[in-house]
Amino acid sequence: MAKCAVCGKSVQFGHNVSHSHKKTNRMWKPNIKHVRCKVNGVPKRLYVCTSCLRSGKVERV
């Protein structure tokens, strides 16, 4: 479950590129935290990425 409930950021795909320029698949996962935050004045547990937490898009309880 690597998806932010606020911004929708999720897994991104790309390639590992070796010295011989051989490409293999890889993925980057966002830094997701399970936090208690206020949603419409009610505390709820959500999966939120750290960039949303740092920018203040989410109010923690």
C-alpha positions in Angstrom: 0.0 0.0 0.0 2.3 2.8 -1.2 -0.2 5.5 -2.0 -0.7 8.9 -0.3 -4.3 9.6 0.6 -3.8 13.4 0.2 -1.9 13.9 -3.1 -2.2 10.4 -4.6 1.6 9.9 -4.9 2.3 6.3 -5.6 5.0 3.9 -6.9 7.0 5.1 -10.0 8.8 2.8 -12.4 12.0 3.1 -14.2 15.3 1.3 -15.0 18.5 0.3 -13.3 21.2 1.1 -15.8 24.4 -0.9 -15.4 28.0 0.1 -16.5 27.4 -1.9 -19.7 24.2 0.0 -20.2 22.0 -3.1 -19.6 18.6 -2.0 -18.3 16.6 -3.9 -15.6 13.3 -2.8 -14.1 13.1 -1.1 -10.8 10.7 1.0 -8.7 10.7 4.0 -6.4 8.3 4.0 -3.5 7.2 7.2 -1.8 7.9 7.7 1.9 4.4 6.8 3.3 3.5 7.1 7.0 0.4 5.9 8.8 -0.7 8.9 10.8 -3.7 10.2 12.8 -5.0 13.4 11.3 -8.2 15.5 11.2 -10.6 15.0 8.3 -13.6 17.3 8.5 -13.0 17.8 12.2 -12.9 14.0 12.9 -9.7 12.2 13.7 -8.9 9.5 11.2 -5.9 7.2 10.4 -4.5 7.8 6.9 -1.5 6.8 4.8 0.2 10.1 4.0 3.5 10.9 2.3 6.1 12.9 4.2 6.1 15.7 1.7 2.4 16.3 2.5 3.2 16.2 6.2 6.0 18.7 5.9 4.2 21.1 3.7 1.2 21.3 6.2 -1.4 19.8 3.9 -2.4 17.5 6.8 -3.2 18.5 10.4 -2.0 15.9 12.8 -4.0 15.0 15.9 
